[in-house]
Amino acid sequence: MGVFVFLPLVLPLTAWPIARLAEHHLHPRTATRLLTGVAAVMAVCSTVCLALVMVVGTAQLPGNPLPDGWSDPEVRAAVPYDEIVGKAAIPALCAVLLACGRTLWRHGRVRRRAHRALAGLRGTGVAVLSDGAPYAYALPGGRRSPGRVVVTTGLLGHLGPPERRALFAHERAHLAARHHRFLLAVQLAARANPFLRPLRTAVAYTAERWADEEAAQTVGSRRVVAHAIGRAALVSRSTPVPTLAGLAAAGPVPRRVAALLGPAPAVRRWPSLFTLVGLAAWGAAAGALTSAMSSANSAVTMALILYAATPL
C-alpha cells in the first residue's frame, strides 16, 4: 500500500485545468460527459482511500473489529500504520457519507414536492402554472410520472412566440439528455472531495450550454435562443429562491449569451493531444486512471494482508 493509498485524495487537482478549459474549447456535450466521468471516478476513489486509511490507521485501537493478527509486527510493517491519520479519517469519512446522504435526500424531496404540486394538472409535457413569479424548469420524471417542462404565466408574458419556442426547446433538451443525473453526480463528487468543486461548477455551466445548443438547432436560430435566455434572466432576477424555481440552474447568463452570439462549437468527441485543452483532458484522464489503479491496488493489498493475518 505505502503512501500510494493517499494519492486519490489529491489527484483531483489534475482535473482543474480541464475544468476551466473545457467550458471554452470543447463542445458542451463532450465537456459535460468528460467532467462528470472524471469527477465520479475520482470521488469514488477518494472515498475508498478514506475507508482504507480509517481501517489501517485504527487497526491497533481497542475495540476494533479486526483480527488479533493485525497486531503482529510483520503486518504493521506491511501497511502505512498511522494512528493519528486513522483517527482523523473516521470523522472525515462520516462527514462524506453524511453530506452525500443529505444531498440525495434533498434532491429526492424537491422532486417529490414538485411532482405533488403538479398532481392536479393535466398530464401533458408542459405544465403552465398560474403564477406571477417568472421562472421555468425541467422536472425529471419519476417511476409513475413522465418528465415535464414547468413554466409560469409570469414568464410567458414577457416572452414573444419565438422566444417561447426557444425556452421550451431548452427545457426539453434538459429532459432528453437527463442533465439532472450529470448535475447530481458532480454534486455528490464535490461532497466526497472538496477538490472536485471546480468540476461541479463547470458541469453546471456546460449542461446549460448543451441545452442552449440543442435549442438553437431546434428553433434554427442561435440569436433567438440568446434573446430568450437574456430576457428570461432579466425578468427572473427577483424570483424567490425557496420556490420550485430552485430546480433551475441558469448558470452564467452573460457567458451563455455571448457563446450563442458567436459561432457554433465544433462537434468533436475528443480533443487532440497537441492542443492545450487536449493536454489538459489527457492529464485529467490520466489522473482518474491513476486514482482508480491506486485505490484498487491498495484495496486488494489490504484484503490480502487481512486474509493472511486472519486466523483460520
Residue, then its C-alpha position, 0 to 999 in steps of 0.5 A: m500500500g505505502v503512501f500510494v493509498f493517499l494519492p486519490l485524495v489529491l489527484p483531483l487537482t489534475a482535473w482543474p485545468i480541464a475544468r476551466l478549459a473545457e467550458h471554452h474549447l470543447h463542445p458542451r456535450t463532450a465537456t459535460r460527459l468528460l467532467t462528470g466521468v472524471a469527477a465520479v471516478m475520482a470521488v469514488c476513489s477518494t472515498v475508498c482511500l478514506a475507508l482504507v486509511m480509517v481501517v489501517g490507521t485504527a487497526q491497533l485501537p481497542g475495540n476494533p473489529l479486526p483480527d488479533g493478527w493485525s497486531d503482529p509486527e510483520v503486518r504493521a510493517a506491511v501497511p502505512y500504520d498511522e494512528i493519528v491519520g486513522k483517527a482523523a479519517i473516521p470523522a472525515l469519512c462520516a462527514v462524506l457519507l453524511a453530506c452525500g446522504r443529505t444531498l440525495w435526500r434533498h434532491g429526492r424531496v424537491r422532486r417529490r414536492a414538485h411532482r405533488a404540486l403538479a398532481g392536479l394538472r393535466g398530464t401533458g409535457v408542459a405544465v403552465l402554472s398560474d403564477g406571477a413569479p417568472y421562472a421555468y424548469a425541467l422536472p425529471g420524471g419519476r417511476r409513475s410520472p413522465g418528465r415535464v417542462v414547468v413554466t409560469t404565466g409570469l414568464l410567458g408574458h414577457l416572452g414573444p412566440p419565438e422566444r417561447r419556442a426557444l425556452f421550451a426547446h431548452e427545457r426539453a433538451h434538459l429532459a432528453a439528455r437527463h442533465h439532472r443525473f450529470l448535475l447530481a453526480v458532480q454534486l455528490a463528487a464535490r461532497a466526497n472531495p472538496f477538490l472536485r468543486p471546480l468540476r461541479t461548477a463547470v458541469a453546471y455551466t456546460a449542461e446549460r450550454w448543451a441545452d442552449e445548443e440543442a435549442a438553437q438547432t431546434v428553433g434554427s436560430r442561435r440569436v433567438v435562443a440568446h434573446a430568450i435566455g437574456r430576457a428570461a434572466l432579466v425578468s427572473r432576477s427577483t424570483p424567490v429562491p425557496t420556490l420550485a424555481g430552485l430546480a433551475a440552474a441558469g448558470p452564467v447568463p452573460r457567458r451563455v449569451a455571448a457563446l450563442l452570439g458567436p459561432a457554433p462549437a465544433v462537434r468533436r468527441w475528443p480533443s487532440l493531444f497537441t492542443l492545450v485543452g487536449l493536454a489538459a483532458w489527457g492529464a485529467a484522464a490520466g489522473a482518474l486512471t491513476s486514482a482508480m489503479s491506486s485505490a484498487n491496488s491498495a484495496v486488494t493489498m489490504a484484503l490480502i494482508l487481512y486474509a493472511a493475518t486472519p486466523l483460520 
